[in-house]
Amino acid sequence: MKIYTKTGDAGTTALFGGTRVPKHHARIESYGTVDELNSNIGMIRSQEIDDHSKGILIQIQNKLFTVGSTLATSPDKAILRSGKERLKIEKINEQHIALLEQEMDAMNEVLPDLTHFILPGGNTAVSYCHIARTICRRAERRVTLLNEAEPIDPAVIKYLNRLSDYLFVLARKLSQDLNAEEIQWLPEKFD
């Protein structure tokens, strides 16, 4: 299979189901940002971090492919003439969201209370978490914008929202595991 098809040379691309849209379409921006997020999570996973976190990150990366596939499917082509769904993959559901929540709860059990904003950084792995977190927030903004024009499965939006929280808590947990300093943001006061 060749990687290049030349079908996008005029600035359009095909959604799953065949609908062609401009490459700057809100749907493309949405799943493109999710793809960018997935790649950045791969950078976190490639660091010297604990095996449990690596395993969870692999699960997340797999779910992000599900999110991307969902977003890449035009709503008017999601259901086949037979009445079956075009995508034959498990959708994002409450169990996937609950896993993120359970992981955050477990990490928070061993972390000090958060009393201030934290400056991103302190260690490469921690920094990658913060970069992924901000990309996740951008993906969420892109998907909610798309949702205004074309309804999106609410579980996708909820998953992205929870994932950005997870990445923040993971950054804090990795700071602790890797003995990286968490620097609090203390705003300067005016007289």
N, C-alpha and C positions, 0 to 999 in steps of 0.2 A: 504494500500500500504506500503510495506516495504521500508525503506530508503536504506538499503544495498542490492545490487544485486549480488555481488561477480564477476561481469563481468569485473571489472577493476583490479582484483587481479594480473594479468600478466603485468600490467603497460600500458595498453591501455584503451582508452575510446571511446565512440561512439559520432559522431557528429549527429546533427539533420539530419535525412535521412539514418542513419545506418552505414556510413563509419567509420571504426575504425582507430584510429591514436594513436601514442604514447602520453602519458600524458605530455610530454615535447614539443610537436609539437607547432609551432609558433601560430597556430590558438587557441590552448588551452591556451597558455601563454597570448594571446590577450584578450580572453573573461574572463579568470581567473583574470586578472588585472582589467578589468572593474567591475567584481564582487567585488573585494577588494575595489575599489573606491566606489561602491554603499554602501557597509557596512560602510565605513568611512563617507560618507555623512549622513548616518543614525545617526552616532555619533554627527554630527553637529546639526541635526534636534532634537536630544534629549536634547540639551542644552536649557538654558533659553534665547531664542532669540524671536524676533517679529514673530507674526503669519503669516505675509505676506511672510517672508523669509522661514518659515517652509512650507508654501503651495507651493512655488516655488521649494523647495528641494524635496518635494514629487513628483512633476511633473518630475523633473530631474531623480529621482530614477526610476520612471516608464519608462522614455526614455532609461535609462541605461539597463533595462531589454530588451528593444527593440534592443539596440546595441548588447548586449550579444547574443540574439537569432539570429541576423543577422550574427554575427561572428561564431556562433556555427553551421551554416548551410554550408555544403560543397558546393562549387560552382557547382559541377557536379550533385548535387542532389537538387538544389534550384528550378528547374522547374520540375513539374510532367509530366508524359507522356501525360496527357490531355492538356498540355501547360499552366496550371495554376501554380502560385507560390506556393511552399510548405508552406511558412510562410503566414499565413492569418492574419497578423497584419500590422498596419500602419507603413511604413518605416520612418526613420528619414528624415526630409525634411527641407526646408528653413524656414518654420514657426517656427519650434523648435529652429533653430539657431537664428532667429530674436527675439524670446522671451528672450534668454540669452543676446543678444545685447541691447534690450530695458531695461532690468533689470539693466545692467551695466550702461547704460546712465542715468537712474533715480538715481542710487546710487551715481554716479560721480557728479551729480548736487549738492549734499550736502556735498561732501568731499573736503578737501583742495587739492590743486594741488600736484601732486607727483613729487618731485624734486630729490629724492635719493632712492636707494634700501632700503627696510625695513627689519629689522631683524624679522623673524617669532617669534611670541609669544605675551605675554602681558595678555592673558586671555585664559582659556581652550577652549572656543568656537572658538576663533580666531586661536589658535594653531591647532585645528582640521581642520579648513579651509585650513591652510597651508599644513598640512599633506595630505589632500584630493587633493589639487592642485598638489603636487608633484607626487602623485599616478596617477592622471589624465595625467600628462606629460609622465609618464612611460607607461601608457596605449596607449597614442598616439604614442610613439616610437615603441611599440610592434605591433600596428596595421599598421603603415607605413612600418615596416619591413615585415610583412605578405603581405602587398600590393605589395611588390616587387616580391613575388613569385606567389601570387594569387590575382587578382584584387578585391578590396574592394569598396563598394559603397562610392564614394567621400564624400557624406554627413556625413557619420560616422566619417571620419577623421576630417572634418570641425567642426562637433559638439564637438568632444573631444577637439579640439584646442580652441574653444570658451568657453567651459566649464571650462578649466583651468584658463582662463582669468576671467571668472565670479567668480570663487572661490577666486581668489586674491582680486577682488574688494569687494566681500562679507566680506572677512577678514578685509579689511580696514573699511567697513561700520559697522561691528560688534565692531571693536575697538572703533569707535566713539560712538556707541549706549551704549556700556558697560563701557565707560570711561577708556579704557585700553590705556596705553601709547604706541605710535608707536615710536620705536627707529630706527632712520635712521642709515644706514651703512655709515660710514665716513672712507674711507680707510686711513691708516697711510701713511704719505708721507716720502719719503727718502730724506736725505739732499744731 
